[in-house]
Amino acid sequence: MPPSSNSPDLPECLPGGMPVDTFLRDWWRKKPLLVRNAFPNFECPLTPEELAGLAMEEEAVSRLVLERGGDYPWELRHGPFAEEDFANLPETHWSLLVQEVDRWVPEAAALFERFRFAPSWRFDDIMASYAPDGGNVGAHVDRYDVFLIQGLGRREWRIGSRPLSAEEEVSVPDIDVDMLADFEPDERLVLEEGDMLYLPPRVAHHGIALGPCMTFSVGFRAPSPAEFLDAALRRAVVAADPMGSLSGSEASVPDHPGRIGEDVLDQLYRLVWDSLTVPVLAEAFGALVTESRRGEEAPAPEQEWTGEGLAAALRAGGELARVAPNRFAFIAERDGRATLFAHGEAYPLAPDLAYAAPLLAGREALDAKTLGRALEDEDFLKLLTALANAGGLEVLG
């Protein structure tokens, strides 16, 4: 029998105690929510000095925004940074932001466990930002859901009450940062350590440090319609006949030489309808939501694995880790088949191997105890080997 693929129990309450069902019904993707003392006695996962150290790493995605003290107002600098970059900063009115601190700091990654009511493929990253007094990045909107957790100090948030339309998003021209030109907040909130603010996509917000402070942003993203259509069409193009030709029936002389006839348009409609099938759309979506958000390459494994080698390593006490920034998701078919997605790649699974999809896309430890008799399944070991050699799984221990 394959191992159980059930995920651990999902949280019933949001940090702070609100039932998840209530939050999803009344707030999620609808309106902002302030939760006081959502994280009582919050222990900051890293210090400002450690955050600066991360910003000096080559692989980290980091930014400095200087409202004052730069070469010009609202200067944006990209990392990696050096010690002298921080030594030369002004005393106030700048911000340091580091994406994906969950990749580097396990204590930061643990914050995500409190938000597992959303699908794991929606999870984007946890960003940490530090700012001295007055530090901010201007009023702006994001295209994703975000939970802002105050880790150190105090920050004032000026927020809108509803998502903005595209017409309302007028940016200040000719500056480095994307900042709203005319922002009148509906509410001003001061967050203390352990407080949390949820903001849906496109809700304008402006956070200003009230003294030295650090904020952790737990972000959830979904593809935009344009991103999905681009992915679906690219997948359909790969499957299209490169030797085919589009033309009308041309059974009669056109009434005007420049007119595109209805017969041609009908052929175009049929082509699109026949190309964008349910499998193409599903696989395009699965690949899109599991690929790297910021263009990172899948990490190369330290060695080339075989199925026997992986099984032996796990039975000797090792564990398979799902390697960041890889993401896993799956689609279960009605006929018992499944498709597993990892780092933008699709792995079709026959019915007798479909159990592997929820197992690998879950959050349970991938060790000999969890995998059990699956380590005797030759097809399962082939799948593990493909994932490990593609950089999606790493052997620890």
C-alpha positions in Angstrom: 0.0 0.0 0.0 1.3 3.5 -0.8 1.8 5.9 2.2 -0.9 8.2 3.3 -0.9 11.5 1.3 -3.1 13.4 3.7 -1.7 16.8 4.7 -1.4 17.8 8.3 -4.5 19.4 9.9 -5.1 22.9 8.5 -5.4 25.8 10.9 -8.9 26.6 12.0 -8.2 30.2 13.0 -6.2 33.1 11.7 -3.4 34.4 14.0 -5.3 36.4 16.6 -8.2 33.9 16.8 -10.6 34.8 13.9 -12.1 31.6 12.4 -10.7 30.9 9.0 -14.2 30.4 7.5 -15.2 33.9 8.7 -12.0 35.5 7.3 -12.4 33.8 3.9 -16.1 34.8 3.7 -15.8 38.4 4.8 -12.3 39.6 4.3 -10.1 37.6 2.0 -9.5 39.5 -1.3 -12.2 42.0 -0.2 -11.1 44.5 2.4 -8.3 45.2 4.9 -8.2 43.6 8.4 -6.2 44.8 11.4 -5.5 42.1 14.0 -4.1 43.4 17.3 -1.6 41.1 19.1 -2.0 38.4 16.4 1.4 37.1 17.5 1.7 37.5 21.3 5.3 37.9 22.6 6.5 37.8 19.0 10.1 36.7 18.6 11.7 38.4 15.6 13.2 35.7 13.4 16.3 37.8 12.6 17.9 41.0 13.7 18.4 44.1 11.5 22.1 43.3 11.3 21.3 39.7 10.1 19.0 41.2 7.5 21.8 43.4 6.3 24.0 40.4 6.1 21.5 38.6 3.9 21.3 41.6 1.7 25.0 41.1 1.0 24.5 37.6 -0.3 24.8 37.1 -4.0 21.7 34.9 -4.3 19.5 37.2 -2.2 17.0 39.6 -3.8 17.5 42.9 -1.9 16.7 46.6 -2.4 17.5 49.9 -0.7 15.0 52.8 -1.1 16.3 56.2 -0.1 13.7 58.9 0.2 16.5 61.2 1.4 20.3 60.9 1.4 20.7 59.2 -2.0 22.0 60.7 -5.2 18.4 62.0 -5.8 15.0 61.7 -4.1 13.6 58.2 -3.9 16.7 56.5 -5.3 16.4 52.7 -5.7 19.5 50.5 -5.3 19.7 46.8 -5.9 21.8 44.3 -4.0 24.0 42.5 -3.3 25.4 45.2 -1.0 28.7 45.7 0.7 29.4 46.8 4.3 30.3 50.3 3.1 26.9 50.7 1.4 25.3 50.5 4.9 28.0 52.6 6.6 27.2 55.5 4.3 23.4 55.5 4.8 21.7 58.6 6.4 20.2 58.3 9.8 16.6 58.4 8.6 14.2 58.0 5.7 15.5 54.9 4.0 14.3 51.2 3.8 16.0 47.9 3.2 13.9 45.1 1.7 15.0 41.5 1.3 12.7 39.0 -0.5 12.4 35.3 0.3 13.9 35.4 3.8 12.0 32.1 4.2 14.7 30.5 2.0 17.4 31.5 4.5 15.8 31.7 7.9 13.8 28.6 9.1 12.2 30.7 11.9 10.8 33.1 9.2 9.6 30.2 7.0 7.7 28.9 10.1 5.4 31.9 9.9 3.9 30.4 6.7 2.5 27.5 8.8 0.0 29.9 10.4 -1.5 30.7 6.9 -1.9 27.2 5.4 -5.6 27.8 4.8 -4.6 29.1 1.4 -3.3 26.7 -1.3 0.4 26.2 -1.1 0.8 27.2 -4.8 -0.5 30.6 -3.8 2.3 31.3 -1.4 4.8 33.7 -2.8 7.4 34.5 -0.2 8.1 36.2 3.1 9.8 39.6 2.7 11.5 41.3 5.6 12.0 45.1 5.6 13.9 47.3 8.0 13.7 51.0 8.2 15.0 53.7 10.6 12.7 56.6 11.6 10.8 57.9 8.6 11.8 55.0 6.3 9.2 54.1 3.7 8.8 53.1 0.0 5.9 55.5 -0.8 2.2 54.9 -1.3 1.6 52.0 -3.7 -0.5 49.0 -4.5 0.4 45.3 -4.7 -1.1 42.7 -7.0 -1.2 40.1 -4.3 -2.6 39.3 -0.9 -0.3 40.2 2.0 -0.2 39.8 5.8 2.0 42.5 7.3 3.4 41.4 10.7 5.1 44.0 12.8 8.3 42.4 14.1 10.2 45.2 15.8 9.3 48.7 16.7 6.3 50.6 15.3 5.1 51.5 11.9 2.2 53.7 10.8 0.1 52.4 7.9 -2.0 54.7 5.9 -4.4 52.6 3.9 -7.4 52.7 1.5 -10.6 50.9 2.2 -11.1 49.1 -1.1 -9.1 47.9 -4.2 -8.3 50.5 -6.7 -9.3 50.3 -10.4 -6.6 50.5 -13.0 -7.8 54.0 -13.9 -7.1 55.1 -10.3 -3.6 53.8 -10.2 -1.8 57.0 -11.4 1.9 56.8 -10.6 4.4 59.6 -10.0 6.4 60.0 -13.2 10.2 59.8 -13.5 11.2 58.3 -10.2 12.8 54.9 -9.4 9.9 53.5 -7.3 6.3 52.9 -8.3 4.5 55.4 -6.2 0.9 56.6 -6.3 0.6 60.2 -7.3 -2.6 61.1 -5.5 -3.2 59.0 -2.4 -5.7 60.0 0.3 -5.8 57.3 3.0 -9.2 56.3 4.5 -7.5 55.1 7.7 -4.3 55.5 9.7 -3.2 52.6 11.8 -0.1 52.2 14.1 1.1 48.7 14.4 3.0 47.5 17.5 5.1 44.4 17.8 3.0 41.3 17.1 0.2 43.2 15.4 -0.8 42.1 11.9 -2.5 43.9 9.0 -4.1 42.0 6.1 -4.3 43.8 2.7 -6.1 42.4 -0.4 -4.7 43.0 -3.9 -4.8 46.6 -5.2 -5.5 48.2 -1.9 -3.4 51.3 -1.6 -1.1 51.5 1.4 1.8 53.6 2.8 3.9 52.3 5.7 6.1 54.8 7.6 8.6 53.8 10.3 8.0 55.4 13.7 11.6 54.9 14.8 13.7 51.8 13.9 11.3 49.0 12.9 11.1 45.7 11.0 8.1 44.3 9.2 7.5 40.8 7.7 5.3 40.5 4.7 3.7 37.1 4.0 2.6 37.3 0.4 0.2 35.2 -1.6 0.1 35.6 -5.3 -2.0 34.3 -8.2 -1.2 34.7 -11.9 -2.8 37.6 -13.7 -5.1 36.9 -16.6 -2.4 38.2 -19.0 0.2 35.9 -17.4 -2.0 32.8 -17.7 -3.1 33.5 -21.2 0.6 34.0 -22.2 1.5 30.7 -20.6 -1.4 28.8 -22.2 -0.8 30.2 -25.6 2.9 29.4 -25.4 2.1 25.8 -24.5 -0.4 25.7 -27.4 2.2 27.0 -29.8 4.6 24.2 -28.9 1.9 21.7 -29.8 0.8 23.4 -33.0 1.7 22.1 -36.5 4.6 24.2 -37.6 3.9 23.2 -41.3 0.3 24.2 -41.2 -1.2 27.2 -43.0 -4.1 29.5 -42.3 -6.2 30.5 -45.2 -9.9 30.9 -46.2 -11.7 28.6 -48.5 -11.4 31.2 -51.3 -14.2 29.5 -53.2 -15.3 32.8 -54.7 -13.9 36.2 -55.6 -13.9 38.5 -52.5 -16.1 41.5 -52.7 -13.1 43.7 -51.7 -9.4 42.7 -52.0 -8.5 44.0 -48.6 -11.3 42.3 -46.6 -10.6 39.4 -44.2 -13.5 37.1 -44.9 -15.7 35.3 -42.4 -14.3 32.0 -43.6 -10.8 33.0 -42.4 -12.2 34.2 -39.0 -14.1 31.0 -38.6 -11.0 29.1 -39.1 -9.1 31.2 -36.5 -11.9 30.6 -34.0 -11.8 26.9 -34.6 -8.0 26.9 -34.3 -8.0 28.6 -30.9 -10.9 26.4 -29.6 -9.2 23.2 -30.7 -5.8 24.3 -29.4 -6.7 25.6 -25.9 -8.0 22.3 -24.6 -8.7 21.5 -21.0 -5.4 19.6 -20.6 -3.4 22.4 -22.2 -5.1 25.0 -19.9 -4.6 22.9 -16.8 -1.0 22.1 -17.5 -0.2 25.7 -18.4 -1.7 26.8 -15.0 0.1 24.1 -13.0 3.5 24.9 -14.6 3.0 28.7 -14.2 2.1 28.6 -10.5 5.1 26.4 -9.6 7.8 28.0 -11.6 10.3 30.4 -10.1 8.7 33.8 -9.3 11.9 35.7 -9.8 13.7 33.7 -12.5 16.0 31.7 -10.2 17.5 28.6 -11.8 16.7 25.2 -10.2 19.7 24.4 -8.0 22.0 21.7 -9.4 22.2 18.6 -7.2 25.6 17.8 -5.5 25.6 14.4 -7.1 23.7 12.4 -9.8 21.2 10.1 -8.0 19.8 6.7 -8.9 16.7 5.2 -7.4 18.6 2.6 -5.5 20.9 5.3 -4.1 18.0 7.5 -3.0 16.2 4.6 -1.3 19.4 3.6 0.5 20.1 7.2 1.7 16.5 7.5 3.0 16.6 4.1 4.8 19.9 5.1 6.4 18.1 8.0 8.1 18.2 10.7 5.4 15.3 13.0 4.3 14.3 14.5 1.1 13.8 18.3 1.3 11.7 20.3 -1.1 14.2 22.8 -2.3 13.3 26.5 -2.4 12.3 28.2 -4.6 10.7 25.1 -6.0 7.0 24.8 -5.5 4.9 21.7 -5.9 1.3 21.3 -7.0 -0.8 18.7 -8.7 -4.0 18.0 -10.6 -6.0 14.9 -10.0 -7.9 13.5 -13.0 -11.3 11.7 -12.8 -9.8 8.6 -14.4 -7.3 8.2 -11.6 -4.3 9.8 -13.3 -2.6 12.8 -11.9 -0.1 15.4 -13.0 2.6 16.6 -10.6 4.1 20.1 -11.1 7.5 21.1 -9.8 9.5 24.2 -10.7 7.4 24.8 -13.8 7.7 21.2 -15.1 4.9 18.7 -15.5 5.2 15.0 -14.5 2.3 12.9 -15.8 1.5 10.0 -13.4 -0.4 6.9 -14.2 -3.2 5.8 -11.9 -1.0 3.4 -9.9 1.5 6.2 -9.3 -1.0 9.0 -8.7 -0.7 8.7 -5.0 2.8 10.3 -5.3 1.3 13.7 -6.3 -0.4 14.7 -3.1 2.4 13.1 -1.1 5.2 15.1 -2.8 3.1 18.3 -3.0 2.2 18.1 0.7 4.1 19.2 3.7 4.9 16.0 5.4 8.5 15.0 5.9 9.8 12.9 3.0 11.7 10.2 4.9 11.7 6.4 5.1 9.0 6.4 7.8 6.6 8.6 5.8 7.3 7.0 2.4 7.2 3.4 3.7 6.6 0.8 1.1 6.7 3.4 -1.7 10.5 3.0 -1.6 9.9 -0.4 -3.1 7.9 1.0 -6.0 10.2 1.3 -9.0 8.1 3.9 -10.7 8.0 6.0 -7.5 11.8 5.8 -7.2 12.2 6.9 -10.9 10.0 10.0 -10.1 12.1 10.8 -7.0 15.2 10.4 -9.0 14.0 12.8 -11.8 13.0 15.4 -9.2 16.3 15.1 -7.2 18.4 15.3 -10.4 16.4 18.3 -11.6 17.1 20.1 -8.3 13.6 19.9 -6.9 14.4 17.6 -4.0 17.6 17.5 -1.9 18.9 14.7 0.2 19.7 15.7 3.8 21.5 13.7 6.3 
